[in-house]
Amino acid sequence: MIVLPFPPSSLSGHAKGNWYSKSPIVRKWRAWAFAAAKEAKAQAPATGDIIVRVRFIPPDRRGDRVNFPNRCKPIFDGIADALKVNDQRFLPVFEFAEPCKPGRVEIQIGEGV
């Protein structure tokens, strides 16, 4: 299982600012996801869809659950880099848990998820 801190609203597509000001945070989250996937020894099937179960555990009740998946694009990119696959093969399944500080995202990759 890959566990990362809860992604900030600055990763949302609705975040104000241009791409240049957002690029350092996007780069940081992509690198974190890459390292976490490697540490978790995540593996993907050679062909076909890759089921990605994402469980959001927000730190509080603020925020919009509809936008939480939007914040995960750099995370998915980092995981895809670690797996050496194109993220278009990802078939995400989202779950939303009750808030619990400090908040986190739990991601499982593969068939048994």
Backbone as numpy.savetxt, mean C-alpha at the origin, in Angstrom:
# Nx Ny Nz CAx CAy CAz Cx Cy Cz
3.40 -11.34 5.82 2.56 -10.16 5.82 3.45 -8.92 5.82
3.06 -7.97 5.03 3.75 -6.69 4.94 2.98 -5.70 5.81
3.67 -5.06 6.73 3.04 -4.08 7.61 3.76 -2.76 7.47
2.99 -1.71 7.20 3.52 -0.37 7.05 2.69 0.60 7.88
3.25 1.75 8.24 2.45 2.77 8.91 1.27 3.18 8.03
0.26 3.75 8.64 -0.90 4.21 7.87 -0.45 5.33 6.94
-0.77 5.23 5.64 -0.29 6.24 4.69 -0.93 7.61 4.94
-0.14 8.66 4.84 -0.66 10.00 5.11 -1.54 10.53 3.98
-2.34 11.52 4.31 -3.23 12.12 3.31 -2.44 12.81 2.20
-1.17 13.13 2.45 -0.36 13.78 1.40 -0.13 12.85 0.21
-0.37 11.53 0.36 -0.25 10.60 -0.76 -1.54 10.53 -1.59
-2.58 11.13 -1.09 -3.87 11.10 -1.78 -3.81 11.91 -3.07
-4.59 11.49 -4.03 -4.68 12.24 -5.27 -5.30 13.61 -5.07
-5.99 13.78 -3.94 -6.62 15.07 -3.65 -5.69 16.02 -2.92
-4.51 15.57 -2.56 -3.57 16.42 -1.83 -3.16 17.61 -2.69
-3.11 18.75 -2.07 -2.73 19.95 -2.81 -1.22 19.95 -3.07
-0.84 20.64 -4.10 0.57 20.73 -4.45 0.85 20.06 -5.78
1.97 20.37 -6.34 2.32 19.76 -7.62 3.13 18.48 -7.40
3.37 17.76 -8.48 4.06 16.47 -8.38 5.47 16.63 -7.82
6.10 17.75 -8.10 7.48 17.95 -7.66 7.57 18.03 -6.14
6.61 18.69 -5.53 6.63 18.81 -4.07 6.23 17.49 -3.40
5.47 16.65 -4.10 5.04 15.37 -3.54 6.03 14.24 -3.81
6.94 14.44 -4.76 7.81 13.34 -5.15 8.69 12.79 -4.03
9.22 13.59 -3.09 10.04 12.99 -2.03 9.25 12.02 -1.15
8.02 12.37 -0.81 7.23 11.48 0.04 6.81 10.23 -0.72
6.48 10.37 -1.99 6.13 9.21 -2.82 7.33 8.27 -2.93
8.49 8.83 -3.16 9.72 8.03 -3.27 10.01 7.30 -1.95
9.81 7.98 -0.82 10.06 7.38 0.50 9.12 6.20 0.75
7.84 6.37 0.45 6.87 5.30 0.69 7.10 4.12 -0.25
7.49 4.40 -1.47 7.78 3.32 -2.42 8.98 2.50 -1.93
9.99 3.18 -1.42 11.17 2.49 -0.89 10.82 1.68 0.36
10.00 2.25 1.24 9.57 1.52 2.44 8.84 0.24 2.07
7.93 0.34 1.09 7.16 -0.84 0.67 8.07 -1.88 0.03
9.03 -1.45 -0.76 9.99 -2.37 -1.36 10.74 -3.13 -0.27
11.27 -2.40 0.71 12.03 -3.02 1.80 11.15 -3.96 2.63
9.91 -3.55 2.91 9.00 -4.38 3.70 8.63 -5.66 2.96
8.42 -5.57 1.65 8.09 -6.76 0.86 9.27 -7.72 0.82
10.48 -7.19 0.68 11.68 -8.04 0.70 11.84 -8.71 2.07
11.65 -7.94 3.14 11.78 -8.48 4.49 10.74 -9.56 4.76
9.53 -9.38 4.23 8.46 -10.36 4.42 8.61 -11.56 3.50
9.60 -11.51 2.60 9.82 -12.58 1.62 8.56 -12.85 0.79
7.90 -11.77 0.39 6.69 -11.89 -0.42 7.03 -12.53 -1.76
6.11 -13.35 -2.24 6.28 -14.02 -3.53 5.00 -13.90 -4.33
5.15 -13.92 -5.64 4.01 -13.82 -6.54 3.99 -15.01 -7.47
2.78 -15.41 -7.91 2.72 -16.47 -8.91 3.36 -16.00 -10.22
3.85 -16.93 -10.99 4.56 -16.60 -12.23 3.65 -15.93 -13.26
2.38 -16.31 -13.28 1.45 -15.73 -14.25 0.11 -15.45 -13.58
-0.71 -14.68 -14.26 -2.07 -14.42 -13.79 -2.15 -13.31 -12.76
-3.36 -13.16 -12.25 -3.61 -12.14 -11.24 -2.87 -12.45 -9.94
-2.53 -11.40 -9.23 -1.91 -11.51 -7.92 -2.86 -10.88 -6.92
-3.44 -11.69 -6.07 -4.36 -11.17 -5.06 -3.56 -10.41 -4.01
-4.00 -9.20 -3.75 -3.37 -8.35 -2.75 -4.45 -7.93 -1.76
-4.41 -8.51 -0.56 -5.39 -8.17 0.48 -4.80 -7.05 1.34
-5.51 -5.92 1.36 -5.05 -4.74 2.08 -6.03 -4.46 3.21
-5.52 -4.43 4.42 -6.35 -4.14 5.60 -5.92 -2.79 6.16
-6.83 -1.83 6.12 -6.56 -0.49 6.63 -6.98 -0.42 8.10
-6.05 -0.02 8.94 -6.33 0.20 10.36 -5.94 1.65 10.63
-6.90 2.57 10.47 -6.57 4.00 10.60 -6.27 4.38 12.05
-5.53 5.46 12.24 -5.22 5.88 13.60 -6.39 6.55 14.31
-7.37 7.04 13.55 -8.54 7.71 14.14 -9.68 7.66 13.13
-10.77 8.28 13.46 -11.95 8.23 12.60 -11.97 9.30 11.51
-10.96 10.15 11.49 -10.89 11.16 10.42 -10.49 10.47 9.13
-10.79 11.08 8.04 -10.42 10.50 6.75 -11.60 9.81 6.10
-11.44 9.55 4.85 -12.50 9.00 4.01 -12.06 7.62 3.52
-12.76 6.57 3.95 -12.37 5.21 3.57 -12.32 5.02 2.06
-13.12 5.77 1.33 -13.12 5.65 -0.12 -11.77 6.09 -0.69
-11.11 7.02 -0.01 -9.83 7.54 -0.51 -8.62 6.79 0.03
-8.77 5.93 1.03 -7.63 5.21 1.59 -6.87 4.42 0.52
-7.55 3.66 -0.36 -6.80 2.92 -1.38 -5.99 3.82 -2.31
-6.49 5.03 -2.56 -5.79 5.98 -3.42 -4.41 6.33 -2.86
-4.27 6.29 -1.55 -2.99 6.62 -0.90 -1.95 5.51 -1.08
-2.37 4.36 -1.56 -1.49 3.19 -1.61 -0.73 3.01 -2.91
-0.90 3.88 -3.88 -0.22 3.70 -5.17 1.29 3.55 -5.01
1.99 4.40 -4.23 3.43 4.18 -4.09 3.76 2.88 -3.36
2.87 2.45 -2.48 3.07 1.18 -1.78 2.97 0.03 -2.78
1.95 0.04 -3.62 1.81 -1.01 -4.63 2.99 -1.01 -5.59
3.46 0.18 -5.96 4.62 0.27 -6.87 5.86 -0.34 -6.22
6.08 -0.06 -4.95 7.24 -0.62 -4.26 7.16 -2.13 -4.12
5.98 -2.64 -3.83 5.79 -4.09 -3.73 6.01 -4.74 -5.10
5.48 -4.13 -6.14 5.67 -4.66 -7.50 7.15 -4.67 -7.86
7.88 -3.63 -7.49 9.33 -3.60 -7.73 10.01 -4.77 -7.03
9.63 -5.01 -5.77 10.25 -6.09 -4.99 9.93 -7.46 -5.58
8.70 -7.62 -6.09 8.28 -8.89 -6.68 8.74 -9.04 -8.13
9.23 -7.95 -8.71 9.64 -7.92 -10.12 8.47 -8.27 -11.06
7.32 -7.62 -10.78 6.13 -7.80 -11.61 5.55 -6.43 -11.95
4.65 -6.41 -12.92 3.91 -5.21 -13.25 2.70 -5.15 -12.31
2.47 -4.00 -11.69 1.37 -3.92 -10.73 -0.01 -4.00 -11.37
-0.09 -4.02 -12.68 -1.39 -4.21 -13.33 -1.93 -5.62 -13.08
-1.06 -6.53 -12.64 -1.50 -7.88 -12.29 -2.15 -7.94 -10.91
-2.00 -6.89 -10.12 -2.56 -6.89 -8.77 -4.08 -6.85 -8.81
-4.69 -7.69 -8.02 -6.13 -7.71 -7.84 -6.38 -7.40 -6.36
-6.57 -6.12 -6.04 -6.67 -5.73 -4.64 -8.03 -6.05 -4.02
-7.97 -6.42 -2.75 -9.15 -6.64 -1.93 -8.95 -5.77 -0.69
-9.88 -4.87 -0.43 -9.72 -3.92 0.66 -10.61 -4.27 1.84
-10.05 -4.16 3.03 -10.78 -4.33 4.29 -10.53 -3.10 5.13
-11.53 -2.71 5.91 -11.42 -1.52 6.74 -11.72 -1.90 8.18
-10.73 -1.74 9.05 -10.88 -2.09 10.46 -11.19 -0.84 11.27
-11.56 -1.07 12.52 -11.79 0.03 13.44 -10.47 0.74 13.72
-10.52 2.03 14.00 -9.29 2.78 14.29 -8.54 2.21 15.50
-7.22 2.29 15.41 -6.33 1.85 16.48 -5.02 2.61 16.32
-4.66 3.39 17.30 -3.41 4.17 17.21 -2.21 3.24 17.28
-1.15 3.44 16.55 -0.87 4.60 15.70 -1.38 4.43 14.27
-2.07 3.35 13.96 -2.56 3.11 12.60 -1.54 2.36 11.78
-2.03 1.54 10.86 -1.13 0.77 10.00 -1.91 0.20 8.82
-1.16 -0.33 7.88 -1.72 -1.04 6.73 -1.08 -2.41 6.72
-1.91 -3.44 6.67 -1.42 -4.83 6.60 -1.72 -5.36 5.21
-0.72 -5.91 4.56 -0.88 -6.36 3.17 -0.41 -7.81 3.07
-1.28 -8.65 2.50 -0.94 -10.04 2.23 -0.97 -10.25 0.72
0.01 -10.99 0.23 0.16 -11.23 -1.19 -0.04 -12.72 -1.46
-0.78 -13.05 -2.52 -0.82 -14.44 -2.98 -2.15 -15.13 -2.80
-2.11 -16.43 -3.07 -3.32 -17.23 -3.17 -4.05 -17.42 -1.84
-3.34 -17.69 -0.77 -3.98 -18.04 0.49 -4.47 -16.87 1.30
-4.71 -15.74 0.66 -5.11 -14.57 1.42 -6.60 -14.37 1.44
